[in-house]
Amino acid sequence: MKNSALIIFASILFSNTIIAQLKPVQYADGDQKLNGLAIKSAKKSSNNPGILLLPAWLGIDTASKGIAENLSKLGYHVFIADIYGEGNYPKNTTEAGKQAGFYKTNYEAYQKRINLGLQELIKSGANADNIVVIGYCFGGTGVLEAARGHLNVKGVASFHGGLGKDAARPATPITAKVLVCHGADDPFVSKEEVTAFQQEMRDSKADWQMIYYSDSVHSFTNPEAGNDNSKGAAYNAVAAKRSFEHLQLFLDEVLKK
């Protein structure tokens, strides 16, 4: 009798938990091939919450894969977008700077690539009306473009991302909730850029929050960034942990699980 009860309990537990793995997904922007990664939620949910993840300027990396896997375990469908496309992946930071710079300047092309990733996330099982976009560094800039471009998302979360936009672009109403997790000592984002961003949020009537992490510079969530703050980009384990906890609070508020 006891063994039967254990078998029943195990079957119930298994039925509510899915062993999720990252799977390659090929999609396209016209003739340009794109190679993303999708992972389904490890938990069943009738609301199918989804997260579109925009990686840093070197493209899909170990850090973004690890974050996607962790979010899957928490109950989210996740899709890591490919912004650059096959044949355009940067081999070093110089090439990454040029690629990222193109999309920062040509923001409509960036918004289009983000939206294509969003559609793949929906195809993978996420509810089209229950999605948040998160991004790191260059991807952190991208999530703000998702909000500015009025993509159908409930919220966006930026981690050590660039905050600026061309001052000639008008501020339009932003309906997606905005979370910005920012290194207090990030040398790549000027005080003027921070001030302009905050004013943009006010002018856009956005529901926004910006959290600063002490002793943190650029790339503070990435263990591969080293630990030398003097280089301007470095990992900070405390800030990484706190910012992930802040993300979870944000997701709990914004998405239905």
Order of alpha helices (4+ residues) and beta strands (2+ residues): alpha-beta-beta-beta-alpha-beta-alpha-alpha-beta-alpha-beta-beta-alpha-beta-alpha
